[in-house]
Amino acid sequence: MKIISDAFELKAYLKTITKRVGFVPTMGALHDGHLSLIKAAKKECKFVVVSIFVNPTQFLAGEDLAKYPSRDEADKKICSLAGVDLLFLPQVKDIYGSDEVSLMAPNVRGYVLEGATRPGHFNGVLTVVNKLFNIVSPDYAYFGKKDAQQLNLITLMVKQLFMSVKIVPVDTVRESDGLALSSRNIYLSVQERKEALKISRALYEASRMVNRKELAVDDIKEAMSKILEPLEIGYVEVLNRDFEIVQELEIGNTLILVEALVGTTRLLDNIWL
């Protein structure tokens, strides 16, 4: 596995690669969810690039940038064992200058749900993903469905900016008890982890209601909110795949999303119906 930190060196090296390039951008602290993205990339592409970069522009003041988990040596080992061909490990100075051009998230989709409580967050996400796409020039890029709003906005950016990369969504990976894998799970105490299971239980209850043909959105949200008590709920929302709020579910075109605070840790999860 080759490791490169300089963006221009990486671009020059990748110009010599004639195989289909698959790209998995990450912020490190790799887990089985990231490995599922790498496996998906390896299945479709002959050359796989992984980036590890904790992007400062997507963190708001007072958020967990300073303590975001960093395990570079372990992550290098994981990537090597997973068969990654190239690991991109830039520093902030390699990605950002002193007077930056940046992208703005769309005025509606970028400022609802997670964007409502974290204004500007998706500006940083789209800016860094755009930079990474320009550096790597991948054919395919792989993102987890767990971060559904991020996935939706990146897909929209690719479409609206006429980018050639194909965005590939990958299913959420869960622990055996249902907890969605996240790098932030390491913040949870033993008791908080038990409390966090209310999130997946609420989503499973929503799925059961839909299977019983109980499709009224208000009833589903009420049932989920009861299961989530006493967690601090950021949102429980039902949307279509275009991220428009709906009042009745349409099977095959629906997302149910949850954001909740467990202790001091903000967790996201969703199901696609």
Buried (B, 14 or more C-beta within 10 A) or exposed (E): BEEBEBBEEBBEEBEEBEEBBBBBBBBBBBBEBBBBBBBBBBEBBEBBBBBBBBBBBBBEEEEEBEEBBBBEEEBBEBBEEBEBBBBBBBEEEBBBEEEEEBBEBBEEBBBBBBBEBBEBBBBBBBBBBBBBBEBBBBBBBBBBBBBBBBBBBBBBBBEEEEBEBBBBBBEBBBBEEBBBBBBBBEBBEEEBBEBBBBBBBBBBBBBEBBEEEEBEBEEBBEBBBEBBEEBEBBBBBBBBEEBEEBEEBEEEEBBBBBBBEBBEBBBBBBBBB
